[in-house]
């Protein structure tokens, strides 16, 4: 059946970002004012793609012979990727000057990584997943070491590249086994015949290896080794992108390949695997974060524990848990981008002022930043009525519904442990005397990113049903 023009128009979010990449390359090559133009071009492209995705969320089609899906769940993820990336660009404009580097490739790589995420989220063929993953990952490897004059950035980039390549090897080998067992790379075929294929040991082995590869990408224990060093060594704005939209991109793939379990009630044979990595990630992430004094490193271990909370939903394996994971990803994206943006504002030259002591007395220097950081810490800790609380609530309830009450209790225990290191930041901000004497310069763009993130965290927390109903409507 030939496609009409309207269906092709639904590819517009991807086309907007692709056009933005091409325009950015041309501007960087030809204009001396590219440093001023590229951030605004990037923001315009991201916001246009985000708005277009929302407008056409209910128009769900599969294009190009079943290779890519538009509208529906991919549109929801596209909105999340693009809005998150737009906030990262806002926080990057002045931060790059302080970080001691400006390369036009920075914004081009940001746009390219988001395009990779969008391809992953909309893939209906395993090879499309791989293409999107590689586009995103290669951009992240380069972004981690964008300041090649800094040894810490070089180290972060190399570690991420080596371990990322190792994870990609798992994914490719898993894909080869899945193809060998099914004779197809179509995800729709896997979903429709999942129960039949699970009697084939080669298919199960291929899926397990594939899931292990993506466990690296979501930073779940024991595949988390790269996370603390990469987040600490990378530019703070890059770390915020990798820890939020990058994680959301990886989870979009897991939700896709496990659709037969999550949406069509197939037997969840992978539940023990996800329960194990969820338990390890939650506990290790929360416990090790207690000893961290560098806030970027603390948020890295926090990211590991949050991957564990979301993995609870995969272990539960029902449609409610899928919706809970997407809600959690939405909340986590803006909580974490907000927290990293505040760190990027306080951070000084040569990676200084990222330690906990640097935030002592922040309330006296800038009460607005202090209040925003407090909000993000409370939200990450899961304190009601903020978005982080409802994210955890939804995945814990899904676990209880599938008789995994013990896993929900482990999640509650981990949350209680995490309260300590999140609240400790608030204590330093309000109740400790300033140890370092420095003048805080806050740009309007970075402050805008903080304010938008804070508002979204509040809105998602005060009106959780609104977002949850939207998510459930696209999962039908």
C-alpha positions as CSV (number, residue, x, y, z in Angstrom):
1,X,0.0,0.0,0.0
2,X,1.6,3.3,-1.0
3,X,2.2,5.9,1.6
4,X,0.5,9.3,1.4
5,X,2.2,12.6,2.0
6,X,0.6,13.0,5.4
7,X,2.3,9.9,6.7
8,X,5.7,11.1,5.4
9,X,5.0,14.4,7.2
10,X,5.0,12.5,10.4
11,X,8.7,11.9,9.9
12,X,9.1,15.7,10.2
13,X,10.8,15.6,13.7
14,X,13.6,13.5,12.4
15,X,13.8,15.6,9.2
16,X,14.0,18.8,11.3
17,X,16.9,17.6,13.3
18,X,18.7,16.2,10.2
19,X,18.2,19.6,8.5
20,X,19.5,21.3,11.6
21,X,22.7,19.2,11.5
22,X,23.3,20.0,7.8
23,X,22.7,23.7,8.4
24,X,25.0,23.7,11.4
25,X,27.8,22.1,9.5
26,X,27.5,24.7,6.7
27,X,27.3,27.6,9.2
28,X,30.3,26.3,11.1
29,X,32.3,26.1,7.9
30,X,31.3,29.5,6.4
31,X,30.4,31.9,9.2
32,X,32.6,33.6,11.7
33,X,29.6,34.1,13.9
34,X,28.9,30.4,14.3
35,X,29.5,30.5,18.0
36,X,26.5,32.9,18.3
37,X,24.2,31.2,15.7
38,X,24.6,27.5,16.4
39,X,23.1,27.5,19.9
40,X,19.9,29.3,18.8
41,X,19.7,27.1,15.6
42,X,20.0,24.0,17.8
43,X,17.3,25.2,20.3
44,X,15.0,26.1,17.4
45,X,15.4,22.7,15.8
46,X,14.9,20.9,19.1
47,X,11.8,22.8,20.1
48,X,10.3,22.5,16.6
49,X,10.8,18.7,16.7
50,X,9.4,18.5,20.2
51,X,6.3,20.5,19.4
52,X,5.7,18.7,16.2
53,X,6.0,15.3,18.0
54,X,3.4,16.4,20.6
55,X,0.9,17.7,18.0
56,X,1.0,14.4,16.0
57,X,1.3,12.0,18.9
58,X,-2.0,10.3,18.1
59,X,-1.1,9.7,14.5
60,X,0.6,6.3,14.6
61,X,2.0,4.7,11.5
62,X,4.8,2.3,10.5
63,X,6.8,3.5,7.5
64,X,9.4,2.1,5.0
65,X,8.2,-1.5,5.0
66,X,8.0,-1.8,8.7
67,X,11.4,-0.3,9.5
68,X,10.4,2.8,11.5
69,X,7.4,3.9,13.6
70,X,6.1,7.4,13.9
71,X,3.6,8.9,16.3
72,X,2.5,7.2,19.4
73,X,5.2,6.1,21.9
74,X,8.1,7.2,19.6
75,X,6.6,10.7,19.4
76,X,6.4,10.8,23.2
77,X,10.1,9.9,23.5
78,X,11.0,12.4,20.7
79,X,9.4,15.1,22.8
80,X,11.5,14.1,25.8
81,X,14.8,13.9,23.9
82,X,14.3,17.2,22.2
83,X,13.1,19.2,25.2
84,X,15.9,17.8,27.3
85,X,18.5,18.6,24.7
86,X,17.2,22.2,24.3
87,X,17.7,22.7,28.1
88,X,21.2,21.3,27.8
89,X,22.0,23.8,25.0
90,X,20.7,26.7,27.1
91,X,23.0,25.7,29.9
92,X,25.9,25.1,27.5
93,X,26.2,28.6,25.9
94,X,28.1,30.3,28.8
95,X,29.4,27.1,30.4
96,X,31.6,26.3,27.4
97,X,33.4,29.6,27.8
98,X,34.1,28.8,31.5
99,X,35.0,25.2,30.6
100,X,37.7,26.7,28.4
101,X,36.6,25.5,25.0
102,X,34.4,26.2,22.1
103,X,34.1,24.0,19.1
104,X,31.2,24.2,16.6
105,X,31.1,20.4,16.6
106,X,29.7,20.5,20.1
107,X,26.2,21.6,18.9
108,X,26.5,19.4,15.8
109,X,27.2,16.4,17.9
110,X,24.4,17.2,20.3
111,X,21.9,17.3,17.4
112,X,23.4,14.1,15.9
113,X,23.1,12.3,19.2
114,X,19.4,13.3,19.6
115,X,18.8,12.1,16.0
116,X,20.3,8.7,17.0
117,X,18.0,8.5,20.0
118,X,15.0,9.3,17.8
119,X,15.9,6.5,15.4
120,X,16.3,4.1,18.4
121,X,12.9,5.0,19.9
122,X,11.1,4.7,16.5
123,X,12.8,1.5,15.3
124,X,10.7,-1.4,14.2
125,X,13.7,-3.4,13.0
126,X,16.7,-4.5,15.1
127,X,19.1,-3.1,12.5
128,X,17.5,0.3,12.9
129,X,18.1,0.1,16.7
130,X,21.8,-0.6,16.0
131,X,22.1,2.3,13.6
132,X,20.5,4.7,16.1
133,X,22.6,3.4,18.9
134,X,25.8,3.8,17.1
135,X,25.0,7.4,16.0
136,X,24.1,8.3,19.6
137,X,27.1,6.5,21.1
138,X,29.8,7.8,18.8
139,X,28.5,11.4,19.4
140,X,28.7,10.7,23.2
141,X,32.3,9.4,23.0
142,X,33.3,12.6,21.2
143,X,31.3,14.9,23.5
144,X,32.9,13.3,26.6
145,X,36.3,14.4,25.3
146,X,35.3,17.6,23.6
147,X,37.9,19.5,25.5
148,X,41.0,17.6,24.2
149,X,43.3,19.8,26.2
150,X,42.0,18.3,29.5
151,X,43.4,15.0,30.7
152,X,40.3,14.2,32.6
153,X,38.2,14.7,29.5
154,X,40.5,12.5,27.4
155,X,40.3,9.8,30.1
156,X,36.5,10.0,30.2
157,X,36.3,9.8,26.4
158,X,38.7,6.8,26.2
159,X,37.0,4.8,29.0
160,X,33.6,5.4,27.6
161,X,34.7,4.5,24.1
162,X,36.4,1.2,25.2
163,X,33.6,0.0,27.4
164,X,31.0,1.3,25.0
165,X,32.6,-0.7,22.2
166,X,32.6,-3.8,24.4
167,X,28.9,-3.3,25.1
168,X,28.2,-2.9,21.3
169,X,29.9,-6.2,20.7
170,X,27.4,-7.8,23.0
171,X,24.5,-6.2,21.2
172,X,25.7,-7.2,17.8
173,X,26.3,-10.8,18.8
174,X,22.9,-10.8,20.4
175,X,21.3,-9.5,17.2
176,X,23.1,-12.2,15.2
177,X,21.7,-15.0,17.5
178,X,18.2,-13.5,17.4
179,X,18.3,-13.4,13.6
180,X,19.7,-16.9,13.5
181,X,16.8,-18.2,15.6
182,X,14.0,-16.2,14.0
183,X,15.2,-15.7,10.4
184,X,14.1,-12.0,10.7
185,X,15.2,-8.7,12.1
186,X,11.7,-7.4,12.3
187,X,10.7,-6.4,15.9
188,X,7.0,-6.9,15.0
189,X,7.8,-10.5,14.1
190,X,9.5,-11.0,17.4
191,X,6.5,-9.5,19.3
192,X,3.9,-11.6,17.5
193,X,5.8,-14.9,17.8
194,X,7.6,-14.3,21.1
195,X,6.0,-17.2,23.0
196,X,6.9,-19.5,20.1
197,X,10.5,-18.3,20.0
198,X,11.1,-18.7,23.7
199,X,11.2,-22.4,23.2
200,X,14.3,-21.9,21.2
201,X,17.5,-21.7,23.4
202,X,19.4,-19.8,20.7
203,X,16.7,-17.0,20.8
204,X,16.8,-16.8,24.6
205,X,20.6,-16.7,24.6
206,X,20.5,-14.0,21.9
207,X,18.0,-11.9,23.9
208,X,20.0,-12.2,27.1
209,X,23.2,-11.1,25.4
210,X,21.3,-8.2,23.7
211,X,19.9,-7.2,27.1
212,X,23.3,-7.3,28.7
213,X,24.6,-4.9,26.0
214,X,21.8,-2.5,26.8
215,X,22.4,-2.9,30.6
216,X,25.8,-1.2,29.9
217,X,23.9,1.7,28.2
218,X,21.5,2.2,31.1
219,X,24.4,2.0,33.6
220,X,23.0,-0.9,35.6
221,X,25.2,-2.9,38.0
222,X,27.4,-4.9,37.2
223,X,27.9,-3.0,33.9
224,X,28.3,0.4,35.5
225,X,32.1,0.6,35.7
226,X,32.4,3.5,33.3
227,X,29.8,5.8,34.8
228,X,31.5,7.6,37.7
229,X,34.8,8.5,35.8
230,X,33.0,9.5,32.6
231,X,30.5,11.8,34.3
232,X,33.2,13.4,36.4
233,X,35.6,13.8,33.6
234,X,33.2,15.0,31.0
235,X,31.9,18.6,30.7
236,X,29.0,19.0,33.2
237,X,26.5,19.8,30.4
238,X,27.5,16.7,28.5
239,X,27.1,14.5,31.6
240,X,23.6,15.9,32.1
241,X,22.7,14.8,28.5
242,X,24.3,11.4,28.8
243,X,22.6,10.6,32.2
244,X,19.1,11.7,31.1
245,X,18.2,11.6,27.4
246,X,20.9,9.0,26.7
247,X,19.4,6.7,29.4
248,X,15.9,7.4,28.1
249,X,17.0,6.3,24.6
250,X,18.4,3.0,25.9
251,X,15.2,2.3,27.9
252,X,13.1,3.1,24.8
253,X,14.8,0.1,23.1
254,X,14.2,-2.2,26.1
255,X,10.5,-1.2,26.2
256,X,10.3,-1.9,22.5
257,X,12.0,-5.3,22.3
258,X,10.1,-6.5,25.4
259,X,6.7,-5.3,24.1
260,X,5.4,-8.8,23.9
261,X,5.9,-9.1,27.7
262,X,5.0,-5.5,28.7
263,X,1.9,-5.0,26.4
264,X,0.7,-8.4,25.3
265,X,1.1,-10.5,28.5
266,X,3.7,-13.0,27.3
267,X,5.5,-14.9,30.0
268,X,8.3,-12.7,31.5
269,X,11.2,-15.2,31.3
270,X,13.7,-12.3,31.8
271,X,12.2,-11.2,35.2
272,X,14.9,-12.8,37.3
273,X,17.6,-11.0,35.3
274,X,16.0,-7.6,35.7
275,X,15.2,-8.2,39.3
276,X,18.9,-9.1,40.0
277,X,20.3,-6.0,38.2
278,X,17.6,-3.8,39.8
279,X,18.5,-5.0,43.3
280,X,22.3,-4.6,42.7
281,X,22.0,-1.2,41.0
282,X,19.7,0.3,43.7
283,X,21.8,-0.8,46.6
284,X,25.3,-0.2,45.2
285,X,24.3,3.1,43.7
286,X,22.8,4.4,46.9
287,X,25.4,3.1,49.3
288,X,28.5,4.2,47.4
289,X,27.0,7.6,46.7
290,X,27.1,8.3,50.4
291,X,30.9,8.5,50.4
292,X,31.2,10.8,47.4
293,X,32.1,14.5,48.0
294,X,32.3,15.4,44.3
295,X,28.7,16.2,43.2
296,X,29.1,15.0,39.6
297,X,30.4,11.7,41.0
298,X,27.6,11.5,43.5
299,X,25.0,12.1,40.7
300,X,26.8,9.3,38.7
301,X,26.1,6.8,41.4
302,X,22.6,8.3,41.8
303,X,22.1,7.6,38.1
304,X,23.0,3.9,38.7
305,X,20.5,3.6,41.5
306,X,17.8,5.3,39.4
307,X,18.5,2.8,36.6
308,X,17.8,0.1,39.2
309,X,14.4,1.7,40.1
310,X,13.4,1.7,36.4
311,X,14.6,-1.9,36.0
312,X,12.0,-2.9,38.6
313,X,9.4,-2.0,36.0
314,X,11.1,-4.3,33.5
315,X,11.1,-7.1,36.1
316,X,7.4,-6.5,36.7
317,X,6.7,-6.8,33.0
318,X,3.2,-5.4,32.5
319,X,1.6,-2.4,30.7
320,X,1.3,-0.4,33.9
321,X,5.1,-0.9,34.6
322,X,5.9,0.3,31.0
323,X,3.9,3.5,31.7
324,X,5.6,3.8,35.0
325,X,9.1,3.6,33.4
326,X,8.2,6.3,30.9
327,X,6.9,8.6,33.6
328,X,10.0,7.9,35.7
329,X,12.2,8.8,32.7
330,X,10.3,12.0,32.1
331,X,10.7,13.1,35.7
332,X,14.3,12.0,36.0
333,X,15.3,13.8,32.9
334,X,14.3,17.2,34.2
335,X,15.4,16.5,37.8
336,X,18.9,15.6,36.7
337,X,19.3,18.2,34.0
338,X,18.3,20.8,36.5
339,X,20.8,19.5,39.1
340,X,23.6,19.3,36.6
341,X,22.8,22.8,35.3
342,X,23.1,24.3,38.9
343,X,26.5,22.5,39.2
344,X,27.6,23.9,35.9
345,X,26.7,27.4,37.1
346,X,28.6,27.1,40.4
347,X,31.5,25.3,38.8
348,X,34.7,27.4,38.3
349,X,37.5,27.1,35.8
350,X,39.5,23.9,35.6
351,X,36.7,21.7,37.0
352,X,36.9,23.6,40.4
353,X,33.9,24.0,42.7
354,X,32.2,20.7,42.0
355,X,32.9,19.5,45.5
356,X,30.2,19.5,48.2
357,X,32.1,22.1,50.2
358,X,31.7,24.6,47.3
359,X,28.0,24.5,47.9
360,X,28.3,25.5,51.5
361,X,26.4,28.8,52.1
362,X,25.0,28.8,48.5
363,X,21.8,30.3,49.9
364,X,23.7,33.5,50.8
365,X,25.2,33.8,47.3
366,X,22.1,33.1,45.3
367,X,18.9,32.1,47.1
368,X,17.2,31.2,43.8
369,X,19.9,28.7,42.8
370,X,19.8,27.3,46.3
371,X,16.0,26.8,46.3
372,X,16.2,25.2,42.8
373,X,19.0,22.8,43.9
374,X,17.0,21.9,47.0
375,X,14.0,21.1,44.8
376,X,16.0,18.8,42.6
377,X,17.6,17.0,45.5
378,X,14.2,16.5,47.1
379,X,12.7,15.2,43.8
380,X,15.6,12.8,43.2
381,X,15.2,11.5,46.8
382,X,11.6,10.8,46.0
383,X,10.0,13.1,48.5
384,X,6.3,13.9,47.8
385,X,4.6,15.7,46.1
386,X,7.4,16.0,43.6
387,X,7.8,14.1,40.3
388,X,10.5,11.7,41.6
389,X,8.1,10.4,44.2
390,X,5.4,9.4,41.7
391,X,8.0,7.9,39.3
392,X,9.1,5.5,42.1
393,X,5.5,5.0,43.2
394,X,4.3,3.8,39.8
395,X,7.2,1.2,39.3
396,X,6.9,0.0,42.9
397,X,3.1,-0.6,42.5
398,X,3.7,-2.5,39.2
399,X,6.1,-4.7,41.1
400,X,3.5,-5.4,43.8
401,X,0.9,-6.2,41.2
402,X,3.1,-9.0,39.8
403,X,4.0,-10.5,43.3
404,X,7.4,-8.9,43.4
405,X,6.7,-7.1,46.7
406,X,10.2,-8.0,47.9
407,X,11.7,-6.0,45.0
408,X,9.5,-3.0,45.8
409,X,10.7,-3.2,49.5
410,X,14.3,-3.2,48.3
411,X,13.5,-0.1,46.3
412,X,12.0,1.6,49.4
413,X,15.1,0.7,51.4
414,X,17.4,2.1,48.7
415,X,15.3,5.3,48.6
416,X,15.6,5.7,52.4
417,X,19.4,5.3,52.1
418,X,19.6,7.8,49.2
419,X,17.8,10.5,51.3
420,X,21.0,10.9,53.3
421,X,23.2,12.0,50.5
422,X,20.6,14.1,48.8
423,X,19.6,15.9,51.9
424,X,23.3,16.4,52.8
425,X,23.6,18.7,49.8
426,X,20.6,20.8,51.2
427,X,22.3,20.9,54.6
428,X,25.5,22.3,53.1
429,X,23.5,24.9,51.1
430,X,21.5,26.3,54.0
431,X,23.2,25.3,57.3
432,X,27.0,25.4,56.6
433,X,29.1,28.4,56.5
434,X,30.7,29.2,53.2
435,X,34.2,27.7,53.0
436,X,35.2,29.1,49.6
437,X,34.9,32.8,48.8
438,X,33.9,33.2,45.2
439,X,31.7,35.4,43.1
440,X,28.8,33.6,41.4
441,X,28.0,34.7,37.9
442,X,24.6,33.4,36.7
443,X,23.7,33.8,33.0
444,X,20.1,34.3,32.0
445,X,20.2,31.3,29.7
446,X,21.4,28.9,32.3
447,X,18.9,30.2,34.8
448,X,16.2,29.7,32.2
449,X,17.1,26.1,31.9
450,X,17.0,25.7,35.7
451,X,13.6,27.4,36.0
452,X,12.0,25.3,33.2
453,X,13.4,22.1,34.7
454,X,12.1,23.1,38.2
455,X,8.6,23.9,36.8
456,X,8.4,20.6,35.0
457,X,9.4,18.7,38.1
458,X,6.7,20.6,40.0
459,X,4.0,20.1,37.4
460,X,4.7,16.4,36.9
461,X,4.5,16.0,40.7
462,X,1.4,18.1,41.3
463,X,-0.5,16.7,38.3
464,X,0.9,13.2,37.8
465,X,-2.3,11.8,36.4
466,X,-2.2,14.2,33.5
467,X,1.2,12.9,32.2
468,X,0.3,9.3,33.2
469,X,-2.9,9.4,31.1
470,X,-1.0,10.7,28.1
471,X,1.5,7.8,28.5
472,X,-1.2,5.2,28.8
473,X,-3.0,6.5,25.8
474,X,0.0,6.1,23.5
475,X,0.7,2.6,24.9
476,X,-2.7,1.2,23.9
